[in-house]
Amino acid sequence: MNLGLMVNNVLVMASFKWRGTATELEDLDKIYKKCAENVDGCEFKGRYSSWQTPYNWAYLYKVDDMGKFQKAMQSVDFDRDYNKLPAFVVEFWSGPF
C-alpha cells in the first residue's frame, strides 16, 4: 500500500518499550537515524522519553508525506529481539491546522 498520497506535512512518533542496555539503545538510535537520512523528505528529530504512555521511548520524525516514512522504514536493517524490544507502535500526526 502506498501511503504517500494520503496526508502531507506529517509528524511521526514511533513509540517503544526498551529492555536492552544503554549501549544497545544507542546502536538502535543510529539504525533509525540512518534509515531517515537515506530518504529525502524524512527527517529524524531524535529520541524522546514519554511521561504518560506505557512506552519509555519514542523516535520522532518530520516527513513530507506518509510514503516517505514508509520508504525509510523499509531500509531498517536489524534483527529484532522481542525480549529487548517487546512493543513498537507508530502514530502519525498531521497539522498544524
N, CA and C atoms as an extended XYZ file, in Angstrom:
291
Properties=species:S:1:pos:R:3:atomname:S:1:resname:S:1:resid:I:1 pbc="F F F"
N         0.839       -1.184        0.000 N   MET     1
C         0.000        0.000        0.000 CA  MET     1
C         0.876        1.235        0.000 C   MET     1
N         0.651        2.144       -0.916 N   ASN     2
C         1.409        3.384       -0.980 CA  ASN     2
C         0.719        4.437       -0.127 C   ASN     2
N         1.374        4.840        0.947 N   LEU     3
C         0.785        5.812        1.860 CA  LEU     3
C         1.084        7.256        1.460 C   LEU     3
N         1.872        7.461        0.422 N   GLY     4
C         2.322        8.793        0.059 CA  GLY     4
C         1.234        9.747       -0.364 C   GLY     4
N         0.124        9.259       -0.853 N   LEU     5
C        -0.921       10.132       -1.349 CA  LEU     5
C        -1.948       10.505       -0.289 C   LEU     5
N        -1.826        9.988        0.917 N   MET     6
C        -2.881       10.162        1.904 CA  MET     6
C        -2.802       11.481        2.666 C   MET     6
N        -1.652       11.850        3.199 N   VAL     7
C        -1.526       13.017        4.062 CA  VAL     7
C        -0.163       13.655        3.843 C   VAL     7
N        -0.120       14.991        3.855 N   ASN     8
C         1.143       15.725        3.754 CA  ASN     8
C         1.438       16.422        5.075 C   ASN     8
N         2.706       16.835        5.258 N   ASN     9
C         3.154       17.523        6.475 CA  ASN     9
C         2.833       16.705        7.718 C   ASN     9
N         3.613       15.687        7.927 N   VAL    10
C         3.324       14.695        8.953 CA  VAL    10
C         4.445       14.624        9.982 C   VAL    10
N         4.061       14.541       11.257 N   LEU    11
C         4.981       14.155       12.320 CA  LEU    11
C         4.694       12.694       12.631 C   LEU    11
N         5.746       11.931       12.788 N   VAL    12
C         5.597       10.503       13.068 CA  VAL    12
C         6.260       10.225       14.409 C   VAL    12
N         5.516        9.575       15.304 N   MET    13
C         6.049        9.185       16.596 CA  MET    13
C         6.057        7.660       16.657 C   MET    13
N         7.250        7.095       16.722 N   ALA    14
C         7.415        5.645       16.826 CA  ALA    14
C         7.788        5.329       18.267 C   ALA    14
N         6.789        4.956       19.062 N   SER    15
C         6.981        4.705       20.495 CA  SER    15
C         7.316        3.241       20.734 C   SER    15
N         8.162        3.011       21.744 N   PHE    16
C         8.553        1.627       22.006 CA  PHE    16
C         8.976        1.424       23.454 C   PHE    16
N         8.848        0.171       23.883 N   LYS    17
C         9.376       -0.260       25.174 CA  LYS    17
C        10.779       -0.792       24.937 C   LYS    17
N        11.695       -0.428       25.806 N   TRP    18
C        13.072       -0.888       25.665 CA  TRP    18
C        13.526       -1.576       26.929 C   TRP    18
N        14.096       -2.772       26.773 N   ARG    19
C        14.605       -3.547       27.909 CA  ARG    19
C        16.054       -3.965       27.722 C   ARG    19
N        16.709       -3.400       26.726 N   GLY    20
C        18.112       -3.723       26.480 CA  GLY    20
C        19.023       -2.769       27.229 C   GLY    20
N        20.303       -2.797       26.896 N   THR    21
C        21.289       -1.935       27.557 CA  THR    21
C        21.288       -0.547       26.914 C   THR    21
N        21.918        0.392       27.597 N   ALA    22
C        22.042        1.753       27.064 CA  ALA    22
C        22.861        1.762       25.776 C   ALA    22
N        23.897        0.960       25.722 N   THR    23
C        24.729        0.885       24.521 CA  THR    23
C        23.932        0.327       23.342 C   THR    23
N        23.135       -0.706       23.589 N   GLU    24
C        22.298       -1.272       22.526 CA  GLU    24
C        21.261       -0.255       22.046 C   GLU    24
N        20.743        0.541       22.968 N   LEU    25
C        19.778        1.573       22.601 CA  LEU    25
C        20.439        2.633       21.713 C   LEU    25
N        21.645        3.024       22.031 N   GLU    26
C        22.373        3.983       21.198 CA  GLU    26
C        22.637        3.400       19.809 C   GLU    26
N        22.901        2.105       19.728 N   ASP    27
C        23.072        1.453       18.428 CA  ASP    27
C        21.758        1.478       17.641 C   ASP    27
N        20.646        1.248       18.336 N   LEU    28
C        19.332        1.303       17.691 CA  LEU    28
C        19.042        2.719       17.193 C   LEU    28
N        19.417        3.731       17.974 N   ASP    29
C        19.264        5.129       17.543 CA  ASP    29
C        19.939        5.344       16.190 C   ASP    29
N        21.143        4.844       16.053 N   LYS    30
C        21.912        5.025       14.813 CA  LYS    30
C        21.213        4.365       13.629 C   LYS    30
N        20.631        3.201       13.858 N   ILE    31
C        19.925        2.485       12.787 CA  ILE    31
C        18.725        3.288       12.310 C   ILE    31
N        17.914        3.781       13.255 N   TYR    32
C        16.704        4.517       12.874 CA  TYR    32
C        17.013        5.907       12.332 C   TYR    32
N        18.107        6.498       12.760 N   LYS    33
C        18.531        7.784       12.196 CA  LYS    33
C        19.016        7.585       10.763 C   LYS    33
N        19.813        6.545       10.537 N   LYS    34
C        20.367        6.290        9.213 CA  LYS    34
C        19.266        6.018        8.190 C   LYS    34
N        18.229        5.290        8.575 N   CYS    35
C        17.176        4.977        7.607 CA  CYS    35
C        16.486        6.254        7.127 C   CYS    35
N        16.370        7.266        7.991 N   ALA    36
C        15.761        8.538        7.594 CA  ALA    36
C        16.709        9.350        6.715 C   ALA    36
N        17.990        9.286        6.999 N   GLU    37
C        18.974       10.046        6.218 CA  GLU    37
C        19.009        9.604        4.763 C   GLU    37
N        18.604        8.386        4.496 N   ASN    38
C        18.636        7.844        3.135 CA  ASN    38
C        17.406        8.216        2.309 C   ASN    38
N        16.454        8.965        2.892 N   VAL    39
C        15.220        9.309        2.183 CA  VAL    39
C        15.017       10.820        2.237 C   VAL    39
N        14.996       11.470        1.074 N   ASP    40
C        14.682       12.899        1.026 CA  ASP    40
C        13.257       13.098        1.510 C   ASP    40
N        13.059       14.088        2.372 N   GLY    41
C        11.723       14.348        2.896 CA  GLY    41
C        11.389       13.582        4.153 C   GLY    41
N        12.386       12.929        4.754 N   CYS    42
C        12.190       12.214        6.021 CA  CYS    42
C        13.305       12.651        6.967 C   CYS    42
N        12.950       13.402        7.987 N   GLU    43
C        13.933       13.968        8.914 CA  GLU    43
C        13.792       13.347       10.309 C   GLU    43
N        14.857       12.734       10.772 N   PHE    44
C        14.903       12.161       12.131 CA  PHE    44
C        15.121       13.301       13.117 C   PHE    44
N        14.199       13.476       14.062 N   LYS    45
C        14.278       14.568       15.025 CA  LYS    45
C        14.889       14.140       16.353 C   LYS    45
N        15.077       12.836       16.555 N   GLY    46
C        15.710       12.362       17.777 CA  GLY    46
C        14.863       11.377       18.558 C   GLY    46
N        15.442       10.953       19.695 N   ARG    47
C        14.745       10.038       20.608 CA  ARG    47
C        14.242       10.838       21.797 C   ARG    47
N        12.981       10.629       22.153 N   TYR    48
C        12.341       11.344       23.242 CA  TYR    48
C        11.806       10.343       24.262 C   TYR    48
N        11.662       10.811       25.501 N   SER    49
C        11.048        9.959       26.515 CA  SER    49
C         9.607       10.395       26.727 C   SER    49
N         8.772        9.436       27.058 N   SER    50
C         7.356        9.711       27.282 CA  SER    50
C         7.073        9.818       28.768 C   SER    50
N         6.186       10.720       29.118 N   TRP    51
C         5.795       10.895       30.517 CA  TRP    51
C         4.453       10.256       30.837 C   TRP    51
N         3.680        9.881       29.824 N   GLN    52
C         2.339        9.393       30.137 CA  GLN    52
C         1.900        8.167       29.344 C   GLN    52
N         2.773        7.530       28.631 N   THR    53
C         2.362        6.328       27.912 CA  THR    53
C         3.081        5.113       28.492 C   THR    53
N         2.638        3.931       28.128 N   PRO    54
C         3.329        2.731       28.619 CA  PRO    54
C         4.676        2.499       27.942 C   PRO    54
N         5.018        3.333       26.961 N   TYR    55
C         6.279        3.186       26.243 CA  TYR    55
C         7.306        4.137       26.833 C   TYR    55
N         8.540        3.688       26.986 N   ASN    56
C         9.530        4.539       27.638 CA  ASN    56
C        10.329        5.399       26.682 C   ASN    56
N        10.266        5.129       25.370 N   TRP    57
C        10.994        5.937       24.396 CA  TRP    57
C        10.160        6.115       23.134 C   TRP    57
N        10.496        7.161       22.373 N   ALA    58
C         9.872        7.367       21.063 CA  ALA    58
C        10.864        8.056       20.137 C   ALA    58
N        10.869        7.623       18.888 N   TYR    59
C        11.604        8.339       17.851 CA  TYR    59
C        10.615        9.276       17.171 C   TYR    59
N        11.060       10.482       16.907 N   LEU    60
C        10.207       11.461       16.246 CA  LEU    60
C        10.801       11.798       14.883 C   LEU    60
N         9.935       11.799       13.890 N   TYR    61
C        10.319       12.122       12.518 CA  TYR    61
C         9.397       13.214       11.995 C   TYR    61
N         9.942       14.059       11.134 N   LYS    62
C         9.138       15.001       10.368 CA  LYS    62
C         9.265       14.574        8.916 C   LYS    62
N         8.125       14.313        8.265 N   VAL    63
C         8.152       13.801        6.900 CA  VAL    63
C         7.257       14.644        5.995 C   VAL    63
N         7.627       14.684        4.723 N   ASP    64
C         6.818       15.412        3.745 CA  ASP    64
C         5.468       14.739        3.543 C   ASP    64
N         5.467       13.427        3.559 N   ASP    65
C         4.224       12.671        3.456 CA  ASP    65
C         4.453       11.274        4.036 C   ASP    65
N         3.382       10.551        4.245 N   MET    66
C         3.467        9.253        4.901 CA  MET    66
C         4.302        8.250        4.107 C   MET    66
N         4.325        8.399        2.803 N   GLY    67
C         5.100        7.497        1.961 CA  GLY    67
C         6.596        7.602        2.208 C   GLY    67
N         7.064        8.802        2.592 N   LYS    68
C         8.489        8.978        2.891 CA  LYS    68
C         8.881        8.148        4.112 C   LYS    68
N         8.020        8.133        5.124 N   PHE    69
C         8.293        7.325        6.312 CA  PHE    69
C         8.257        5.837        5.963 C   PHE    69
N         7.283        5.458        5.161 N   GLN    70
C         7.180        4.063        4.738 CA  GLN    70
C         8.458        3.626        4.021 C   GLN    70
N         8.962        4.472        3.129 N   LYS    71
C        10.187        4.153        2.391 CA  LYS    71
C        11.384        4.034        3.335 C   LYS    71
N        11.485        4.950        4.310 N   ALA    72
C        12.591        4.908        5.274 CA  ALA    72
C        12.556        3.617        6.090 C   ALA    72
N        11.387        3.215        6.536 N   MET    73
C        11.288        2.025        7.386 CA  MET    73
C        11.590        0.742        6.618 C   MET    73
N        11.436        0.757        5.306 N   GLN    74
C        11.758       -0.418        4.505 CA  GLN    74
C        13.256       -0.704        4.510 C   GLN    74
N        14.062        0.307        4.856 N   SER    75
C        15.514        0.113        4.861 CA  SER    75
C        16.071       -0.206        6.249 C   SER    75
N        15.211       -0.317        7.262 N   VAL    76
C        15.684       -0.668        8.606 CA  VAL    76
C        16.253       -2.079        8.563 C   VAL    76
N        17.497       -2.206        9.034 N   ASP    77
C        18.180       -3.495        8.924 CA  ASP    77
C        18.720       -3.923       10.289 C   ASP    77
N        17.916       -4.660       11.023 N   PHE    78
C        18.382       -5.286       12.255 CA  PHE    78
C        17.430       -6.414       12.613 C   PHE    78
N        17.937       -7.371       13.366 N   ASP    79
C        17.109       -8.480       13.826 CA  ASP    79
C        16.518       -8.109       15.173 C   ASP    79
N        15.199       -8.002       15.224 N   ARG    80
C        14.514       -7.589       16.446 CA  ARG    80
C        14.545       -8.688       17.488 C   ARG    80
N        14.972       -8.340       18.684 N   ASP    81
C        14.938       -9.226       19.836 CA  ASP    81
C        13.720       -8.813       20.667 C   ASP    81
N        12.677       -9.628       20.661 N   TYR    82
C        11.432       -9.277       21.333 CA  TYR    82
C        11.568       -9.204       22.850 C   TYR    82
N        12.620       -9.775       23.417 N   ASN    83
C        12.859       -9.623       24.847 CA  ASN    83
C        13.360       -8.218       25.169 C   ASN    83
N        14.094       -7.612       24.242 N   LYS    84
C        14.626       -6.262       24.448 CA  LYS    84
C        13.714       -5.184       23.888 C   LYS    84
N        12.960       -5.499       22.832 N   LEU    85
C        12.058       -4.556       22.182 CA  LEU    85
C        10.685       -5.212       22.035 C   LEU    85
N         9.955       -5.335       23.167 N   PRO    86
C         8.703       -6.083       23.142 CA  PRO    86
C         7.529       -5.356       22.487 C   PRO    86
N         7.595       -4.034       22.380 N   ALA    87
C         6.473       -3.290       21.803 CA  ALA    87
C         7.000       -2.112       20.995 C   ALA    87
N         6.355       -1.871       19.839 N   PHE    88
C         6.743       -0.780       18.945 CA  PHE    88
C         5.478       -0.311       18.243 C   PHE    88
N         5.080        0.942       18.461 N   VAL    89
C         3.827        1.479       17.931 CA  VAL    89
C         4.120        2.770       17.178 C   VAL    89
N         3.528        2.927       15.997 N   VAL    90
C         3.744        4.125       15.184 CA  VAL    90
C         2.454        4.932       15.125 C   VAL    90
N         2.580        6.244       15.385 N   GLU    91
C         1.459        7.173       15.268 CA  GLU    91
C         1.803        8.262       14.276 C   GLU    91
N         0.829        8.665       13.465 N   PHE    92
C         1.005        9.743       12.507 CA  PHE    92
C         0.198       10.952       12.966 C   PHE    92
N         0.829       12.121       12.959 N   TRP    93
C         0.193       13.372       13.381 CA  TRP    93
C         0.250       14.354       12.219 C   TRP    93
N        -0.882       14.932       11.841 N   SER    94
C        -0.903       15.916       10.770 CA  SER    94
C        -1.283       17.289       11.323 C   SER    94
N        -0.869       18.334       10.631 N   GLY    95
C        -1.168       19.691       11.055 CA  GLY    95
C         0.030       20.578       10.764 C   GLY    95
N         0.114       21.755       11.300 N   PRO    96
C        -0.896       22.393       12.159 CA  PRO    96
C        -2.107       22.838       11.360 C   PRO    96
N        -3.202       22.993       12.082 N   PHE    97
C        -4.452       23.405       11.447 CA  PHE    97
C        -4.763       24.846       11.794 C   PHE    97
